[in-house]
């Protein structure tokens, strides 16, 4: 099985029906993608397949062979001299002190990044709707929404944006 994850190609000896989540975590050591519910409800395992947010706990490897898979480990970019440039969503989550326990954060960030790539100027209601399928056990929904709105503004080059 050939997989392309975060721009790197991998050859895995894995069954076609193995879930992407377990291949990422157990075979490739990319543990930023979390196991939450195992049935695609919570969003903790969200990754990008060709730029679209999907639940990796439901995705069989056969369905993603040849696809461009993105995980939280690949969201930031490395610039010259190994300087890491965080994605605007990652920076906004830090700025708004969103993480508490952190379990849902990689899924939240991946969902938000995919959403903003498709809808770069969302309303607060759009943001709430887009993020509603990702659960946060700590209840940080207000800060998550504010962070996504800040990231949208950063991506658009705007300094202020409605966040409530």
Kinemage of the C-alpha trace (Angstrom):
@kinemage 1
@onewidth
@group {chain A} dominant
@subgroup {mainchain}
@vectorlist {calphas} color= white
{ca unk a 1} P 0.000 0.000 0.000
{ca unk a 2} L 1.402 3.379 -1.036
{ca unk a 3} L 0.484 6.421 1.048
{ca unk a 4} L 1.530 10.037 0.666
{ca unk a 5} L 1.417 11.754 4.050
{ca unk a 6} L 2.509 15.353 4.577
{ca unk a 7} L 4.325 15.257 1.255
{ca unk a 8} L 6.292 12.075 1.996
{ca unk a 9} L 5.595 8.757 0.293
{ca unk a 10} L 5.401 5.593 2.384
{ca unk a 11} L 5.036 1.934 1.477
{ca unk a 12} L 3.057 0.023 4.096
{ca unk a 13} L 2.442 -3.685 4.410
{ca unk a 14} L -1.077 -3.277 5.742
{ca unk a 15} L -4.496 -4.700 4.941
{ca unk a 16} L -6.728 -2.607 2.670
{ca unk a 17} L -9.397 -2.375 5.360
{ca unk a 18} L -7.084 -1.086 8.097
{ca unk a 19} L -8.241 2.333 9.230
{ca unk a 20} L -6.085 5.311 8.322
{ca unk a 21} L -5.970 6.439 11.965
{ca unk a 22} L -4.122 3.306 13.026
{ca unk a 23} L -1.751 3.378 10.066
{ca unk a 24} L -0.826 6.976 10.902
{ca unk a 25} L -0.380 6.370 14.616
{ca unk a 26} L 0.929 2.814 14.845
{ca unk a 27} L 2.771 2.313 11.556
{ca unk a 28} L 4.060 5.828 10.813
{ca unk a 29} L 4.390 7.193 14.352
{ca unk a 30} L 2.312 10.288 13.575
{ca unk a 31} L 0.543 10.416 16.924
{ca unk a 32} L -0.821 13.955 16.626
{ca unk a 33} L -3.983 12.468 15.141
{ca unk a 34} L -5.970 11.239 18.146
{ca unk a 35} L -8.377 8.383 18.744
{ca unk a 36} L -11.555 9.717 20.284
{ca unk a 37} L -14.728 7.742 19.688
{ca unk a 38} L -13.830 5.370 16.863
{ca unk a 39} L -17.137 5.918 15.077
{ca unk a 40} L -16.568 9.274 13.359
{ca unk a 41} L -18.634 11.386 15.725
{ca unk a 42} L -16.146 13.381 17.827
{ca unk a 43} L -13.658 14.628 15.215
{ca unk a 44} L -10.491 14.049 17.256
{ca unk a 45} L -9.078 11.964 14.384
{ca unk a 46} L -9.678 14.579 11.666
{ca unk a 47} L -7.071 14.708 8.894
{ca unk a 48} L -7.069 16.131 5.380
{ca unk a 49} L -7.565 13.978 2.303
{ca unk a 50} L -6.811 16.105 -0.750
{ca unk a 51} L -7.458 19.156 1.439
{ca unk a 52} L -10.845 18.010 2.739
{ca unk a 53} L -11.368 17.253 6.432
{ca unk a 54} L -12.246 13.585 7.031
{ca unk a 55} L -12.467 11.255 10.005
{ca unk a 56} L -9.469 8.933 9.818
{ca unk a 57} L -11.041 6.405 12.199
{ca unk a 58} L -13.568 5.555 9.481
{ca unk a 59} L -11.301 5.724 6.428
{ca unk a 60} L -9.945 2.396 5.128
{ca unk a 61} L -6.463 2.567 3.640
{ca unk a 62} L -7.740 1.334 0.279
{ca unk a 63} L -9.832 4.513 0.001
{ca unk a 64} L -6.843 6.833 0.442
{ca unk a 65} L -4.177 5.094 -1.645
{ca unk a 66} L -2.715 7.732 -3.946
{ca unk a 67} L -4.416 10.598 -2.110
{ca unk a 68} L -2.629 13.537 -0.535
{ca unk a 69} L -3.018 12.960 3.214
{ca unk a 70} L -2.335 15.790 5.641
{ca unk a 71} L -1.982 15.486 9.404
{ca unk a 72} L -1.418 18.025 12.161
{ca unk a 73} L 2.318 17.278 11.948
{ca unk a 74} L 2.356 18.639 8.397
{ca unk a 75} L 0.199 21.737 8.869
{ca unk a 76} L 2.989 24.098 9.904
{ca unk a 77} L 5.646 24.918 7.335
{ca unk a 78} L 9.401 24.817 7.755
{ca unk a 79} L 11.138 27.845 6.364
{ca unk a 80} L 14.849 28.421 5.842
{ca unk a 81} L 17.208 27.512 8.700
{ca unk a 82} L 14.586 25.129 10.098
{ca unk a 83} L 12.352 27.976 11.281
{ca unk a 84} L 8.810 26.698 11.764
{ca unk a 85} L 5.952 28.914 10.600
{ca unk a 86} L 2.732 27.874 12.290
{ca unk a 87} L -0.438 27.776 10.235
{ca unk a 88} L -2.665 30.763 11.144
{ca unk a 89} L -5.154 28.376 12.783
{ca unk a 90} L -2.431 26.939 15.004
{ca unk a 91} L -1.273 30.422 15.988
{ca unk a 92} L -4.826 31.561 16.705
{ca unk a 93} L -5.448 28.541 18.951
{ca unk a 94} L -2.346 29.515 20.928
{ca unk a 95} L -3.335 33.190 21.031
{ca unk a 96} L -6.797 32.336 22.371
{ca unk a 97} L -5.432 29.718 24.779
{ca unk a 98} L -7.877 27.192 23.381
{ca unk a 99} L -6.304 23.906 24.510
{ca unk a 100} L -7.065 22.597 27.943
{ca unk a 101} L -6.737 18.817 27.905
{ca unk a 102} L -5.674 18.997 24.242
{ca unk a 103} L -7.242 15.741 23.109
{ca unk a 104} L -9.486 17.297 20.474
{ca unk a 105} L -7.134 20.079 19.397
{ca unk a 106} L -5.446 18.462 16.398
{ca unk a 107} L -8.867 17.480 15.025
{ca unk a 108} L -10.272 20.938 15.732
{ca unk a 109} L -7.308 22.601 14.024
{ca unk a 110} L -7.460 20.312 10.991
{ca unk a 111} L -11.220 20.879 10.654
{ca unk a 112} L -10.735 24.649 10.908
{ca unk a 113} L -7.884 24.741 8.382
{ca unk a 114} L -9.905 22.772 5.829
{ca unk a 115} L -12.984 24.914 6.471
{ca unk a 116} L -11.066 28.168 6.006
{ca unk a 117} L -9.472 26.905 2.806
{ca unk a 118} L -12.995 26.420 1.436
{ca unk a 119} L -14.590 29.474 3.070
{ca unk a 120} L -11.918 32.134 3.697
{ca unk a 121} L -14.326 34.817 4.955
{ca unk a 122} L -16.833 32.993 7.149
{ca unk a 123} L -19.424 34.595 9.336
{ca unk a 124} L -19.474 33.673 13.001
{ca unk a 125} L -22.502 31.488 12.253
{ca unk a 126} L -20.650 29.750 9.393
{ca unk a 127} L -17.767 29.047 11.747
{ca unk a 128} L -20.000 27.668 14.477
{ca unk a 129} L -21.764 25.434 11.976
{ca unk a 130} L -18.526 24.172 10.394
{ca unk a 131} L -16.968 23.358 13.753
{ca unk a 132} L -20.092 21.840 15.327
{ca unk a 133} L -19.113 18.276 14.395
{ca unk a 134} L -15.896 18.426 16.420
{ca unk a 135} L -16.469 17.858 20.102
{ca unk a 136} L -14.473 19.442 22.910
{ca unk a 137} L -14.773 17.641 26.219
{ca unk a 138} L -13.537 20.753 28.026
{ca unk a 139} L -16.199 22.993 26.474
{ca unk a 140} L -13.851 25.500 24.813
{ca unk a 141} L -16.287 26.234 22.006
{ca unk a 142} L -16.305 30.032 22.403
{ca unk a 143} L -12.501 30.212 22.262
{ca unk a 144} L -12.428 27.762 19.339
{ca unk a 145} L -14.851 29.947 17.398
{ca unk a 146} L -12.855 33.083 18.253
{ca unk a 147} L -9.614 31.414 17.173
{ca unk a 148} L -11.090 30.308 13.846
{ca unk a 149} L -12.362 33.820 13.200
{ca unk a 150} L -8.908 35.250 14.037
{ca unk a 151} L -7.276 32.745 11.665
{ca unk a 152} L -9.721 33.745 8.917
{ca unk a 153} L -8.735 37.373 9.407
{ca unk a 154} L -5.031 36.485 9.368
{ca unk a 155} L -5.427 34.472 6.174
{ca unk a 156} L -7.302 37.394 4.592
{ca unk a 157} L -4.729 39.925 5.794
{ca unk a 158} L -7.295 41.727 7.958
{ca unk a 159} L -6.427 42.846 11.474
{ca unk a 160} L -9.826 42.663 13.154
{ca unk a 161} L -12.751 40.339 12.757
{ca unk a 162} L -15.988 39.680 14.637
{ca unk a 163} L -15.383 36.866 17.126
{ca unk a 164} L -18.532 36.540 19.170
